[in-house]
Amino acid sequence: MSQYNVIDLKVLLAFAQKKSALVEKYNAINRKYDTAVEALTSKWQGQGAKAFKSDAKHIKTNLVALKDVLSTLCDTISDCVSAFDECDVALGESNKNAMDN
């Protein structure tokens, strides 16, 4: 007897559909980060301030990279769900045709 592996696409689809909410949450965090860095650096001077600005710039670069990863992850999951759906339809048609013959 054949064994079937079931994939619950609802979980993947639910995650993929949260992309805009996740991106908005990222944007809010990013704005708070920018505000905090600006507040600190606007009145801070000296070597410590220079080092902090350098570190803050590096962190900002990483934050931008995280947004790209998040966006790619959501898009990839959406693509996977679409591929599974297409495969399911094709297999269903194939099974239907086999039963008709």
Sine and cosine of phi, psi and omega as CSV:
sin_phi,cos_phi,sin_psi,cos_psi,sin_omega,cos_omega
0.00,0.00,0.67,-0.74,-0.01,-1.00
-0.96,0.28,0.54,-0.84,0.05,-1.00
-0.94,-0.35,0.71,-0.70,-0.01,-1.00
-0.96,-0.26,0.63,-0.78,0.14,-0.99
-0.97,-0.23,0.83,-0.56,-0.05,-1.00
-0.99,-0.17,0.74,-0.67,0.06,-1.00
-0.93,-0.37,0.84,-0.54,0.02,-1.00
-1.00,0.07,0.99,-0.12,-0.04,-1.00
-0.94,0.33,-0.29,0.96,-0.01,-1.00
-0.87,0.50,-0.62,0.78,0.00,-1.00
-0.92,0.40,-0.73,0.69,0.02,-1.00
-0.90,0.43,-0.69,0.72,-0.01,-1.00
-0.90,0.44,-0.66,0.75,0.02,-1.00
-0.87,0.50,-0.66,0.75,0.03,-1.00
-0.91,0.41,-0.73,0.69,-0.04,-1.00
-0.88,0.47,-0.57,0.82,-0.01,-1.00
-0.96,0.29,-0.22,0.98,0.02,-1.00
-1.00,0.04,0.08,1.00,-0.08,-1.00
-0.80,0.60,-0.79,0.62,-0.07,-1.00
-0.90,0.43,-0.58,0.81,0.05,-1.00
-0.92,0.39,-0.64,0.77,0.03,-1.00
-0.92,0.40,-0.65,0.76,0.02,-1.00
-0.91,0.41,-0.65,0.76,0.03,-1.00
-0.90,0.43,-0.65,0.76,0.05,-1.00
-0.89,0.45,-0.67,0.74,0.07,-1.00
-0.86,0.51,-0.72,0.69,-0.02,-1.00
-0.86,0.50,-0.64,0.77,0.03,-1.00
-0.90,0.43,-0.69,0.72,0.04,-1.00
-0.89,0.46,-0.67,0.74,-0.01,-1.00
-0.89,0.46,-0.68,0.73,0.03,-1.00
-0.90,0.44,-0.67,0.75,0.03,-1.00
-0.89,0.45,-0.64,0.77,0.03,-1.00
-0.88,0.47,-0.75,0.66,0.01,-1.00
-0.86,0.51,-0.68,0.73,0.01,-1.00
-0.89,0.45,-0.69,0.72,0.00,-1.00
-0.91,0.42,-0.69,0.72,0.00,-1.00
-0.90,0.43,-0.68,0.73,0.02,-1.00
-0.89,0.46,-0.68,0.73,0.00,-1.00
-0.89,0.46,-0.66,0.75,0.00,-1.00
-0.94,0.33,-0.68,0.74,-0.11,-0.99
-0.99,0.15,-0.28,0.96,-0.03,-1.00
-0.93,0.36,-0.42,0.91,-0.06,-1.00
-0.85,-0.52,-0.01,1.00,-0.08,-1.00
-0.99,-0.17,0.73,-0.69,0.01,-1.00
-0.73,-0.68,0.26,-0.97,0.06,-1.00
0.97,-0.22,-0.12,-0.99,-0.06,-1.00
-0.91,0.42,-0.63,0.78,0.04,-1.00
-0.88,0.48,-0.65,0.76,0.02,-1.00
-0.90,0.43,-0.67,0.74,0.02,-1.00
-0.89,0.45,-0.69,0.73,0.01,-1.00
-0.90,0.43,-0.67,0.74,0.02,-1.00
-0.89,0.46,-0.72,0.70,0.01,-1.00
-0.86,0.51,-0.64,0.76,0.03,-1.00
-0.90,0.44,-0.72,0.70,0.03,-1.00
-0.90,0.44,-0.65,0.76,-0.01,-1.00
-0.90,0.44,-0.61,0.79,0.03,-1.00
-0.91,0.41,-0.65,0.76,0.03,-1.00
-0.90,0.44,-0.69,0.73,0.02,-1.00
-0.89,0.45,-0.65,0.76,0.01,-1.00
-0.87,0.49,-0.66,0.75,0.05,-1.00
-0.87,0.50,-0.67,0.74,0.03,-1.00
-0.92,0.38,-0.59,0.81,0.05,-1.00
-0.90,0.44,-0.65,0.76,0.04,-1.00
-0.90,0.44,-0.66,0.75,0.03,-1.00
-0.89,0.46,-0.61,0.79,0.03,-1.00
-0.89,0.46,-0.62,0.78,0.04,-1.00
-0.89,0.46,-0.67,0.74,0.02,-1.00
-0.88,0.47,-0.67,0.75,0.02,-1.00
-0.90,0.43,-0.70,0.71,0.01,-1.00
-0.87,0.49,-0.72,0.70,0.00,-1.00
-0.90,0.44,-0.70,0.71,0.02,-1.00
-0.89,0.45,-0.66,0.75,0.02,-1.00
-0.87,0.50,-0.74,0.68,0.01,-1.00
-0.90,0.44,-0.67,0.74,0.02,-1.00
-0.90,0.44,-0.66,0.75,0.00,-1.00
-0.91,0.42,-0.66,0.75,0.03,-1.00
-0.90,0.43,-0.65,0.76,0.06,-1.00
-0.87,0.49,-0.68,0.73,0.03,-1.00
-0.88,0.48,-0.66,0.75,0.02,-1.00
-0.90,0.44,-0.68,0.73,0.02,-1.00
-0.88,0.48,-0.68,0.73,0.03,-1.00
-0.89,0.46,-0.68,0.74,0.01,-1.00
-0.90,0.44,-0.67,0.74,0.04,-1.00
-0.89,0.45,-0.67,0.74,0.03,-1.00
-0.88,0.48,-0.72,0.69,0.01,-1.00
-0.88,0.48,-0.67,0.74,0.01,-1.00
-0.90,0.44,-0.67,0.74,0.00,-1.00
-0.88,0.47,-0.69,0.73,0.02,-1.00
-0.90,0.44,-0.71,0.70,-0.01,-1.00
-0.89,0.45,-0.68,0.73,0.02,-1.00
-0.92,0.40,-0.62,0.78,0.05,-1.00
-0.88,0.47,-0.69,0.73,0.05,-1.00
-0.90,0.43,-0.66,0.75,0.00,-1.00
-0.89,0.46,-0.71,0.70,0.02,-1.00
-0.90,0.44,-0.65,0.76,0.02,-1.00
-0.89,0.46,-0.71,0.71,0.02,-1.00
-0.90,0.44,-0.62,0.79,-0.01,-1.00
-0.92,0.39,-0.58,0.81,0.00,-1.00
-0.95,0.30,-0.51,0.86,-0.01,-1.00
-0.96,0.29,-0.42,0.91,-0.06,-1.00
-1.00,0.01,0.00,0.00,0.00,0.00
